[in-house]
Amino acid sequence: MPALPLDEAGKYVAAAYIVFLGLVLVYVVIMAARLSRIEQEIGEIAELLDAREQGDVQPDAPAADKVTSP
């Protein structure tokens, strides 16, 4: 005999699936936000490298002048 009758257990199974999917959704949103921030930083670094190669930025300039922090 099951611990819960099947007509009552379905509610708990559905709730468990909803909670699990909610957690997966939160995880995906957090990872997307982190990926977006990393892509933005990589773009800024690429721009700085291009400017440095063209001679627009002095190599001795302080790091604060080269990179803008969020």
N, C-alpha and C positions, 0 to 999 in steps of 0.2 A: 504494500500500500504506500503511495507517495506521501511525502510530508504534508503537502497541501493538496486539496482537491484541484483537479486540472482547471476548473472554471475560475478559481481564485488565483492560481499561479500565473495565468496569462497576463494579469495586470502588472505583476512584479517583473515579468520578463520584458514586457513593453517598456516599463519605466527604466529598467536597466539598459535597454538599447537606446532609449532617448538620452539618458545621462552619458552613456559612452559616446554617442554621436556628438553631443554637445561638447564634450572634452576634446574630441578630435577636431571639431570646428574651431575651438579656442586655440588649440595648438597650431593649426594651419594659419590662422590670422596672425598669431605672434611670429611665426616663421616668415610670413609674407612681409610683415613690417620690418623685420631684421634684414631680410634680403633687399628690400627697397633702400634701407639706410646704407647698406654695404655697397650697393650699386652706385648710389650717389657719391659716396666717398671715393670709390674707384674712379668715377668720372672726374672728380676734383683732382685726384692725383695725376690722372692722365693729362689734364689741362696744365697742371704745374710742370709736368715733364716736357710737354710741348713748348711751353713758354721758356723753360730753361734751355732747351735745345736751340731755340731761336735767339737766345741771348737777352730776353726781356727781363729775366730775373737774375739777380746777382747770386752766385753760389754762397757768398758769405752773409747773406741777409738772414736775420733771425727767423726761426721757425714760425713765429707768430705771424710774420709778414707773408709767409708762403702758404700756410694752411689755415683755413677758417674752420673753427670748431663749432659744432652745433649748439 
